[in-house]
Each structure stands twice: as C-alpha cells, then as structure tokens.
Amino acid sequence: MVIINIYKVRWKKKYTRKEICELTGLSPATVTKLTKGEHVDLKLSTLEKIAKFLGCSVKDIIEEEPD
C-alpha cells in the first residue's frame, strides 16, 4: 500500500496545517490525514502541487507499506 506522508517534510519546513491548507487549497481534513500518514485518495496533480509547495519531489512524500 502506498501512503502519502507529509509530516517529515512539513516538520522540516515548519509549516502549520493551516498554512498548507491556505496555500495549496486542500481541505483541513485532507491535510490532517496526510500529516498523520493515513490513506487518502489523491490525484497525481494534487501530489505535485503539495510537493511543489513543500519544495520537494513527490518521491519525498510517498511511503510504501506492505499490505
């Protein structure tokens, strides 16, 4: 299973969840799930938007966990 986890990158960049929501247009619920590493269905364009905002690559926010 592929998990999107922005916690480590967000923590390094010191953005708040509120800042991420305001600057990316994502809902607070989605950002909370992404921060906790919970499963969220996202479009590739959304992942690219998040990665661009955080100044990293999509590979930096994707983690793979065994089923």
N, CA, C and O atoms as a GROMACS GRO file, in nm:
protein
  268
    1MET      N    1   0.085  -0.117   0.000
    1MET     CA    2   0.000   0.000   0.000
    1MET      C    3   0.090   0.124   0.000
    1MET      O    4   0.191   0.128   0.070
    2VAL      N    5   0.052   0.221  -0.077
    2VAL     CA    6   0.127   0.347  -0.084
    2VAL      C    7   0.059   0.449   0.007
    2VAL      O    8  -0.062   0.470   0.000
    3ILE      N    9   0.138   0.511   0.091
    3ILE     CA   10   0.089   0.611   0.186
    3ILE      C   11   0.155   0.744   0.153
    3ILE      O   12   0.274   0.750   0.123
    4ILE      N   13   0.078   0.849   0.158
    4ILE     CA   14   0.130   0.984   0.139
    4ILE      C   15   0.149   1.044   0.277
    4ILE      O   16   0.053   1.059   0.352
    5ASN      N   17   0.273   1.079   0.312
    5ASN     CA   18   0.301   1.131   0.445
    5ASN      C   19   0.383   1.258   0.432
    5ASN      O   20   0.499   1.254   0.393
    6ILE      N   21   0.323   1.371   0.466
    6ILE     CA   22   0.394   1.499   0.455
    6ILE      C   23   0.450   1.543   0.590
    6ILE      O   24   0.507   1.652   0.600
    7TYR      N   25   0.435   1.462   0.694
    7TYR     CA   26   0.476   1.504   0.829
    7TYR      C   27   0.624   1.540   0.835
    7TYR      O   28   0.659   1.648   0.884
    8LYS      N   29   0.711   1.451   0.786
    8LYS     CA   30   0.854   1.475   0.796
    8LYS      C   31   0.896   1.600   0.718
    8LYS      O   32   0.975   1.680   0.767
    9VAL      N   33   0.843   1.615   0.599
    9VAL     CA   34   0.877   1.730   0.517
    9VAL      C   35   0.817   1.857   0.577
    9VAL      O   36   0.883   1.961   0.584
   10ARG      N   37   0.693   1.848   0.622
   10ARG     CA   38   0.627   1.965   0.682
   10ARG      C   39   0.704   2.010   0.806
   10ARG      O   40   0.722   2.129   0.828
   11TRP      N   41   0.748   1.913   0.886
   11TRP     CA   42   0.818   1.945   1.009
   11TRP      C   43   0.951   2.015   0.978
   11TRP      O   44   0.989   2.112   1.044
   12LYS      N   45   1.022   1.966   0.876
   12LYS     CA   46   1.149   2.027   0.838
   12LYS      C   47   1.128   2.170   0.789
   12LYS      O   48   1.210   2.258   0.816
   13LYS      N   49   1.020   2.193   0.716
   13LYS     CA   50   0.992   2.326   0.660
   13LYS      C   51   0.919   2.415   0.760
   13LYS      O   52   0.909   2.536   0.739
   14LYS      N   53   0.868   2.356   0.868
   14LYS     CA   54   0.799   2.429   0.975
   14LYS      C   55   0.672   2.500   0.930
   14LYS      O   56   0.645   2.612   0.973
   15TYR      N   57   0.596   2.437   0.842
   15TYR     CA   58   0.466   2.490   0.802
   15TYR      C   59   0.359   2.435   0.896
   15TYR      O   60   0.368   2.321   0.941
   16THR      N   61   0.260   2.516   0.924
   16THR     CA   62   0.147   2.468   1.002
   16THR      C   63   0.046   2.404   0.906
   16THR      O   64   0.051   2.427   0.786
   17ARG      N   65  -0.045   2.325   0.962
   17ARG     CA   66  -0.150   2.268   0.878
   17ARG      C   67  -0.234   2.379   0.814
   17ARG      O   68  -0.273   2.369   0.697
   18LYS      N   69  -0.259   2.482   0.890
   18LYS     CA   70  -0.340   2.593   0.838
   18LYS      C   71  -0.271   2.659   0.718
   18LYS      O   72  -0.337   2.690   0.619
   19GLU      N   73  -0.140   2.680   0.727
   19GLU     CA   74  -0.067   2.739   0.615
   19GLU      C   75  -0.073   2.651   0.492
   19GLU      O   76  -0.091   2.700   0.380
   20ILE      N   77  -0.059   2.520   0.512
   20ILE     CA   78  -0.065   2.427   0.399
   20ILE      C   79  -0.203   2.433   0.334
   20ILE      O   80  -0.213   2.436   0.212
   21CYS      N   81  -0.307   2.436   0.415
   21CYS     CA   82  -0.444   2.444   0.362
   21CYS      C   83  -0.464   2.572   0.281
   21CYS      O   84  -0.515   2.568   0.169
   22GLU      N   85  -0.423   2.683   0.337
   22GLU     CA   86  -0.445   2.812   0.271
   22GLU      C   87  -0.366   2.824   0.141
   22GLU      O   88  -0.416   2.879   0.043
   23LEU      N   89  -0.243   2.774   0.140
   23LEU     CA   90  -0.156   2.795   0.025
   23LEU      C   91  -0.168   2.689  -0.083
   23LEU      O   92  -0.124   2.711  -0.196
   24THR      N   93  -0.228   2.574  -0.051
   24THR     CA   94  -0.245   2.469  -0.152
   24THR      C   95  -0.389   2.452  -0.194
   24THR      O   96  -0.417   2.394  -0.299
   25GLY      N   97  -0.484   2.501  -0.112
   25GLY     CA   98  -0.625   2.486  -0.144
   25GLY      C   99  -0.682   2.352  -0.100
   25GLY      O  100  -0.795   2.318  -0.136
   26LEU      N  101  -0.605   2.273  -0.024
   26LEU     CA  102  -0.654   2.145   0.027
   26LEU      C  103  -0.741   2.167   0.149
   26LEU      O  104  -0.725   2.265   0.221
   27SER      N  105  -0.833   2.074   0.172
   27SER     CA  106  -0.920   2.086   0.290
   27SER      C  107  -0.841   2.051   0.416
   27SER      O  108  -0.745   1.975   0.410
   28PRO      N  109  -0.883   2.106   0.530
   28PRO     CA  110  -0.816   2.074   0.656
   28PRO      C  111  -0.818   1.923   0.686
   28PRO      O  112  -0.722   1.870   0.741
   29ALA      N  113  -0.927   1.856   0.651
   29ALA     CA  114  -0.936   1.711   0.678
   29ALA      C  115  -0.832   1.635   0.597
   29ALA      O  116  -0.768   1.542   0.649
   30THR      N  117  -0.813   1.673   0.472
   30THR     CA  118  -0.714   1.606   0.387
   30THR      C  119  -0.574   1.631   0.439
   30THR      O  120  -0.493   1.538   0.446
   31VAL      N  121  -0.543   1.753   0.475
   31VAL     CA  122  -0.410   1.785   0.527
   31VAL      C  123  -0.383   1.710   0.656
   31VAL      O  124  -0.272   1.662   0.678
   32THR      N  125  -0.482   1.699   0.743
   32THR     CA  126  -0.466   1.624   0.867
   32THR      C  127  -0.435   1.478   0.838
   32THR      O  128  -0.345   1.420   0.899
   33LYS      N  129  -0.508   1.417   0.745
   33LYS     CA  130  -0.482   1.277   0.709
   33LYS      C  131  -0.342   1.261   0.650
   33LYS      O  132  -0.273   1.165   0.682
   34LEU      N  133  -0.302   1.354   0.565
   34LEU     CA  134  -0.169   1.347   0.506
   34LEU      C  135  -0.060   1.362   0.611
   34LEU      O  136   0.044   1.296   0.602
   35THR      N  137  -0.082   1.446   0.708
   35THR     CA  138   0.015   1.466   0.815
   35THR      C  139   0.028   1.342   0.902
   35THR      O  140   0.137   1.310   0.949
   36LYS      N  141  -0.083   1.273   0.923
   36LYS     CA  142  -0.080   1.152   1.006
   36LYS      C  143  -0.038   1.028   0.928
   36LYS      O  144  -0.016   0.922   0.987
   37GLY      N  145  -0.026   1.041   0.797
   37GLY     CA  146   0.013   0.926   0.716
   37GLY      C  147  -0.102   0.830   0.691
   37GLY      O  148  -0.080   0.713   0.662
   38GLU      N  149  -0.225   0.879   0.703
   38GLU     CA  150  -0.341   0.795   0.677
   38GLU      C  151  -0.366   0.784   0.527
   38GLU      O  152  -0.317   0.866   0.450
   39HIS      N  153  -0.442   0.684   0.486
   39HIS     CA  154  -0.471   0.661   0.345
   39HIS      C  155  -0.565   0.769   0.293
   39HIS      O  156  -0.670   0.795   0.350
   40VAL      N  157  -0.524   0.832   0.183
   40VAL     CA  158  -0.603   0.935   0.118
   40VAL      C  159  -0.592   0.914  -0.032
   40VAL      O  160  -0.482   0.896  -0.084
   41ASP      N  161  -0.704   0.916  -0.102
   41ASP     CA  162  -0.702   0.906  -0.248
   41ASP      C  163  -0.680   1.046  -0.305
   41ASP      O  164  -0.760   1.137  -0.284
   42LEU      N  165  -0.569   1.061  -0.377
   42LEU     CA  166  -0.536   1.191  -0.436
   42LEU      C  167  -0.502   1.176  -0.583
   42LEU      O  168  -0.455   1.070  -0.627
   43LYS      N  169  -0.524   1.280  -0.656
   43LYS     CA  170  -0.481   1.285  -0.795
   43LYS      C  171  -0.330   1.314  -0.798
   43LYS      O  172  -0.276   1.372  -0.704
   44LEU      N  173  -0.266   1.272  -0.904
   44LEU     CA  174  -0.124   1.300  -0.920
   44LEU      C  175  -0.099   1.450  -0.923
   44LEU      O  176   0.002   1.497  -0.871
   45SER      N  177  -0.189   1.525  -0.982
   45SER     CA  178  -0.172   1.671  -0.987
   45SER      C  179  -0.174   1.732  -0.847
   45SER      O  180  -0.105   1.831  -0.821
   46THR      N  181  -0.252   1.674  -0.757
   46THR     CA  182  -0.257   1.722  -0.619
   46THR      C  183  -0.126   1.692  -0.548
   46THR      O  184  -0.075   1.776  -0.474
   47LEU      N  185  -0.072   1.572  -0.571
   47LEU     CA  186   0.058   1.537  -0.512
   47LEU      C  187   0.167   1.631  -0.562
   47LEU      O  188   0.252   1.675  -0.484
   48GLU      N  189   0.164   1.660  -0.691
   48GLU     CA  190   0.262   1.752  -0.747
   48GLU      C  191   0.249   1.891  -0.686
   48GLU      O  192   0.350   1.958  -0.662
   49LYS      N  193   0.126   1.935  -0.662
   49LYS     CA  194   0.102   2.066  -0.602
   49LYS      C  195   0.159   2.071  -0.460
   49LYS      O  196   0.222   2.169  -0.421
   50ILE      N  197   0.136   1.965  -0.383
   50ILE     CA  198   0.187   1.958  -0.246
   50ILE      C  199   0.340   1.958  -0.246
   50ILE      O  200   0.403   2.030  -0.170
   51ALA      N  201   0.398   1.875  -0.333
   51ALA     CA  202   0.544   1.865  -0.340
   51ALA      C  203   0.606   1.998  -0.381
   51ALA      O  204   0.708   2.039  -0.326
   52LYS      N  205   0.545   2.066  -0.477
   52LYS     CA  206   0.596   2.196  -0.521
   52LYS      C  207   0.590   2.296  -0.407
   52LYS      O  208   0.684   2.372  -0.385
   53PHE      N  209   0.478   2.297  -0.335
   53PHE     CA  210   0.463   2.388  -0.222
   53PHE      C  211   0.570   2.363  -0.116
   53PHE      O  212   0.628   2.457  -0.062
   54LEU      N  213   0.597   2.235  -0.087
   54LEU     CA  214   0.693   2.200   0.016
   54LEU      C  215   0.838   2.206  -0.034
   54LEU      O  216   0.931   2.193   0.045
   55GLY      N  217   0.856   2.225  -0.164
   55GLY     CA  218   0.990   2.234  -0.219
   55GLY      C  219   1.063   2.101  -0.221
   55GLY      O  220   1.183   2.095  -0.197
   56CYS      N  221   0.989   1.994  -0.250
   56CYS     CA  222   1.047   1.862  -0.255
   56CYS      C  223   0.991   1.788  -0.376
   56CYS      O  224   0.912   1.844  -0.451
   57SER      N  225   1.032   1.664  -0.393
   57SER     CA  226   0.978   1.584  -0.502
   57SER      C  227   0.863   1.498  -0.449
   57SER      O  228   0.849   1.480  -0.328
   58VAL      N  229   0.784   1.445  -0.539
   58VAL     CA  230   0.673   1.358  -0.499
   58VAL      C  231   0.728   1.235  -0.426
   58VAL      O  232   0.664   1.185  -0.333
   59LYS      N  233   0.845   1.187  -0.466
   59LYS     CA  234   0.906   1.070  -0.401
   59LYS      C  235   0.934   1.095  -0.253
   59LYS      O  236   0.935   1.000  -0.174
   60ASP      N  237   0.957   1.219  -0.216
   60ASP     CA  238   0.987   1.252  -0.076
   60ASP      C  239   0.865   1.237   0.015
   60ASP      O  240   0.882   1.220   0.136
   61ILE      N  241   0.746   1.244  -0.040
   61ILE     CA  242   0.626   1.237   0.045
   61ILE      C  243   0.551   1.105   0.031
   61ILE      O  244   0.447   1.086   0.094
   62ILE      N  245   0.602   1.014  -0.052
   62ILE     CA  246   0.538   0.884  -0.070
   62ILE      C  247   0.614   0.778   0.008
   62ILE      O  248   0.737   0.770   0.000
   63GLU      N  249   0.540   0.697   0.082
   63GLU     CA  250   0.598   0.585   0.155
   63GLU      C  251   0.522   0.458   0.115
   63GLU      O  252   0.400   0.461   0.094
   64GLU      N  253   0.594   0.348   0.105
   64GLU     CA  254   0.529   0.222   0.071
   64GLU      C  255   0.530   0.132   0.192
   64GLU      O  256   0.635   0.108   0.253
   65GLU      N  257   0.413   0.080   0.227
   65GLU     CA  258   0.398  -0.012   0.339
   65GLU      C  259   0.344  -0.144   0.288
   65GLU      O  260   0.259  -0.146   0.199
   66PRO      N  261   0.393  -0.253   0.342
   66PRO     CA  262   0.340  -0.382   0.300
   66PRO      C  263   0.193  -0.396   0.341
   66PRO      O  264   0.152  -0.345   0.445
   67ASP      N  265   0.116  -0.467   0.259
   67ASP     CA  266  -0.028  -0.486   0.289
   67ASP      C  267  -0.049  -0.570   0.410
   67ASP      O  268  -0.164  -0.595   0.448
   0.00000   0.00000   0.00000
